[in-house]
Amino acid sequence: MDWINVNDKVPAHMQKIDVYVENPFFGSFERTNPAVFLWFKGDDEGSFYDSEEPIHLDYITKWKPKPPE
């Protein structure tokens, strides 16, 4: 599956996804651990988080759904 730009579309709430990071300080890479996209009440944009740990993810520019397991 092709990468989806976050400016074009965001994932569904709690959808497990792969993400691509474009960090101006550490470079660009595909993150090895899955992420999830969360919408909280009052949050207009939503945020990306690690799927296993309560870690907020920054500099996410692209995403794609995880293939079925």
Backbone hydrogen bonds in HBPLUS format (Angstrom, degrees):
<---DONOR---> <-ACCEPTOR-->    atom                        ^
c    i                          cat <-CA-CA->   ^        H-A-AA   ^      H-
h    n   atom  resd res      DA  || num        DHA   H-A  angle D-A-AA Bond
n    s   type  num  typ     dist DA aas  dist angle  dist       angle   num
A0004-ILE N   A0063-TRP O   2.73 MM  59  5.25 157.2  1.78 151.5 159.6     1
A0063-TRP N   A0004-ILE O   2.92 MM  59  5.25 147.1  2.03 136.8 147.0     2
A0008-ASP N   A0005-ASN O   2.93 MM   3  5.35 149.4  2.03 110.8 120.2     3
A0009-LYS N   A0005-ASN O   3.16 MM   4  6.51 156.3  2.22 155.8 162.6     4
A0006-VAL N   A0061-THR O   3.03 MM  55  5.61 167.8  2.04 137.7 138.8     5
A0015-GLN N   A0012-ALA O   3.10 MM   3  5.39 160.3  2.14 133.0 130.9     6
A0014-MET N   A0037-PHE O   2.74 MM  23  5.44 156.4  1.80 161.3 165.8     7
A0017-ILE N   A0035-ALA O   2.82 MM  18  5.31 165.5  1.84 150.4 154.4     8
A0035-ALA N   A0017-ILE O   2.86 MM  18  5.31 167.4  1.88 153.6 157.8     9
A0018-ASP N   A0064-LYS O   2.88 MM  46  5.39 171.2  1.89 167.5 169.4    10
A0064-LYS N   A0018-ASP O   3.01 MM  46  5.39 147.6  2.12 146.2 149.2    11
A0031-ARG N   A0019-VAL O   3.03 MM  12  5.83 160.5  2.06 156.7 163.0    12
A0020-TYR N   A0062-LYS O   2.94 MM  42  5.12 157.0  1.99 144.7 141.7    13
A0061-THR N   A0020-TYR O   3.07 MM  41  6.06 164.3  2.10 165.7 170.5    14
A0021-VAL N   A0029-PHE O   2.81 MM   8  5.40 165.6  1.83 171.8 166.8    15
A0029-PHE N   A0021-VAL O   2.91 MM   8  5.40 151.2  1.99 146.8 155.6    16
A0022-GLU N   A0059-TYR O   2.90 MM  37  5.51 164.7  1.92 160.7 162.6    17
A0023-ASN N   A0027-GLY O   3.06 MM   4  5.07 149.9  2.15 135.1 129.7    18
A0027-GLY N   A0023-ASN O   2.90 MM   4  5.07 141.0  2.06 145.3 146.2    19
A0051-SER N   A0034-PRO O   3.13 MM  17  5.68 161.6  2.17 136.3 130.9    20
A0036-VAL N   A0049-TYR O   2.79 MM  13  5.39 153.0  1.86 153.5 161.0    21
A0049-TYR N   A0036-VAL O   2.87 MM  13  5.39 159.4  1.91 158.6 164.1    22
A0038-LEU N   A0047-SER O   2.83 MM   9  5.43 166.3  1.84 164.0 166.2    23
A0047-SER N   A0038-LEU O   2.92 MM   9  5.43 152.1  2.00 146.8 155.7    24
A0043-ASP N   A0040-PHE O   2.82 MM   3  5.25 157.1  1.87 142.0 142.7    25
A0057-LEU N   A0048-PHE O   2.87 MM   9  5.35 171.9  1.88 143.0 140.8    26
A0050-ASP N   A0055-ILE O   2.95 MM   5  5.44 154.0  2.02 150.8 159.3    27
A0055-ILE N   A0053-GLU O   2.79 MM   2  5.48 137.9  1.97 105.0  92.7    28
